């Protein structure tokens, strides 16, 4: 990382690329792959983590956990701030993403369910949250891409953001 600008350098990007493929890769294996010392890799990873440029996390596979269906649920809100409703919706364990949006919807969520009955139960519970006016659910027929570690990753970009290595 460039100390003056805070921009990631080539070595940082290479470390992140390896950790994106295998977040459990050892510092020694990283050092060997990058033809540098383990001390250098350890220090760089620590600095990337401390500057919030890198976060290594575990990601569960929702299908392996028994959830066969992904759904998007748009929410219209009334008589309550959308942010408050969103916080309540975020408490549901099946909901893994929630965003406040502009347009005819106020909130968009992504959630999972085990089956059709699970979808029905979840939608009933979501609709009961105070402030929810209307739900617009969409069930995914086929998930073509669900990449939790995706972040725009341009080595020429001078800005840094959180890059998750999974």
C-alpha positions in Angstrom: 0.0 0.0 0.0 1.3 3.4 -0.9 1.9 5.3 2.4 1.2 8.7 0.8 -2.1 7.9 -1.0 -3.4 4.8 0.8 -3.8 3.1 -2.6 -3.3 -0.6 -2.9 -0.2 -1.6 -4.8 0.5 -4.7 -7.0 1.5 -6.9 -4.1 -1.7 -6.0 -2.2 -3.8 -6.9 -5.2 -2.0 -10.2 -5.6 -2.5 -11.1 -1.9 -6.2 -10.3 -2.3 -6.5 -12.3 -5.4 -5.1 -15.4 -3.7 -7.2 -14.9 -0.6 -10.3 -14.6 -2.8 -9.7 -18.1 -4.1 -8.8 -19.5 -0.7 -9.4 -17.4 2.4 -7.7 -20.0 4.5 -4.4 -19.9 2.6 -1.5 -19.8 5.1 0.9 -16.9 5.2 3.7 -19.3 4.2 1.8 -20.6 1.1 1.0 -17.0 0.2 4.6 -16.0 0.5 5.7 -18.9 -1.6 3.2 -18.1 -4.3 4.3 -14.4 -4.3 8.0 -15.2 -4.0 8.4 -13.0 -0.9 8.8 -13.5 2.8 6.1 -14.8 5.2 6.9 -11.7 7.4 6.1 -9.4 4.5 2.8 -11.2 3.7 1.7 -11.3 7.4 2.4 -7.5 7.8 0.6 -6.6 4.6 -2.5 -8.7 5.4 -2.6 -7.2 8.9 -2.3 -3.6 7.4 -5.0 -4.4 4.8 -7.3 -5.6 7.6 -6.5 -2.6 9.9 -7.3 -0.2 7.1 -10.6 -2.0 6.3 -9.3 -2.8 2.8 -9.6 -6.5 3.3 -11.8 -8.8 5.4 -11.5 -12.5 5.3 -14.8 -14.2 6.2 -16.6 -17.5 6.0 -19.6 -17.8 3.8 -22.2 -20.5 4.2 -23.9 -22.2 1.3 -27.6 -21.7 1.8 -28.5 -24.8 -0.2 -26.2 -26.9 1.9 -28.1 -25.6 5.0 -31.4 -26.8 3.6 -32.7 -23.7 1.9 -33.6 -24.5 -1.6 -35.3 -21.3 -2.6 -34.1 -17.7 -2.9 -36.5 -14.8 -3.1 -36.5 -11.1 -3.4 -39.1 -9.2 -1.5 -39.8 -5.5 -2.3 -41.5 -3.7 0.5 -43.7 -0.5 0.6 -43.8 1.2 3.9 -46.4 3.5 5.5 -46.9 5.3 8.8 -43.3 4.4 10.0 -39.8 5.4 8.8 -38.5 2.9 6.2 -35.2 2.7 8.2 -37.0 1.4 11.2 -39.0 -1.1 9.2 -35.7 -2.2 7.5 -34.1 -2.8 10.9 -37.0 -5.0 12.0 -36.9 -7.0 8.7 -33.2 -7.4 9.1 -33.8 -9.4 12.3 -35.4 -12.3 10.4 -32.8 -15.1 10.1 -33.9 -15.9 6.5 -33.2 -12.4 5.3 -29.6 -12.1 4.2 -29.6 -8.7 2.4 -31.7 -5.6 3.0 -31.5 -2.2 1.2 -33.4 1.0 1.4 -34.2 2.0 -2.2 -35.9 4.8 -4.1 -38.7 4.3 -6.5 -42.1 2.7 -5.9 -40.6 0.5 -3.2 -38.9 1.6 0.0 -37.0 -1.5 0.9 -35.7 -4.5 -1.0 -34.7 -7.7 0.7 -33.1 -11.0 -0.3 -34.1 -14.1 1.7 -34.1 -17.8 1.6 -36.7 -20.5 2.3 -36.7 -24.2 2.6 -39.8 -24.8 0.5 -43.1 -23.3 -0.6 -44.5 -23.6 2.9 -41.4 -21.8 4.2 -42.0 -19.0 1.7 -45.6 -18.6 2.8 -44.6 -18.5 6.5 -41.9 -16.0 5.8 -44.1 -13.7 3.8 -46.8 -13.8 6.5 -44.2 -12.9 9.2 -42.7 -10.1 7.0 -46.1 -8.6 6.3 -46.9 -8.5 10.1 -44.0 -6.1 10.7 -45.4 -2.7 11.8 -45.2 -0.2 8.9 -45.2 -2.8 6.1 -47.9 -1.6 3.6 -47.3 -4.1 0.8 -44.9 -6.9 -0.2 -43.8 -7.6 -3.8 -42.2 -11.1 -3.6 -40.3 -12.7 -6.5 -39.1 -16.2 -6.3 -35.8 -17.1 -8.0 -36.4 -19.9 -10.5 -32.7 -20.5 -11.2 -29.8 -18.7 -9.4 -27.3 -17.9 -12.2 -24.9 -16.0 -10.0 -24.7 -15.5 -6.3 -21.1 -14.4 -5.6 -20.8 -13.1 -2.1 -17.2 -12.0 -2.5 -17.8 -9.9 -5.6 -16.5 -6.3 -5.4 -15.3 -4.2 -8.4 -11.6 -5.1 -8.4 -9.7 -2.8 -10.7 -5.9 -2.6 -10.1 -5.8 0.7 -11.9 -8.5 2.2 -9.6 -7.0 4.6 -7.1 -9.7 4.2 -4.6 -9.9 1.5 -2.0 -12.9 -0.2 -0.6 -13.6 -3.3 1.5 -12.6 -6.4 -0.5 -13.9 -9.6 0.9 -11.8 -12.7 0.5 -14.0 -15.8 0.8 
